[in-house]
């Protein structure tokens, strides 16, 4: 009975090790200032779902090329 308990405990601990390693390796990248600004603009426009995703993608493309999608001049 004691051997069964040890084997079972070992199997459970081995099953958890890869999950812990994956959780540590999957830390998110820090967001750029451009990404944060595009998110704020999408929030201000009340965009959600696919519309928000599309807006943010276009906003970031425009920001990288140096143009503005908001029509504001700086």
Secondary structure, DSSP 8 states (H G I E B T S, - for coil): -HHHHHHHHHHHHHHHHHHHHHHHHT------HHHHHHHHHHHHHT--HHHHHHHHHHHHHHHHHT--SS----
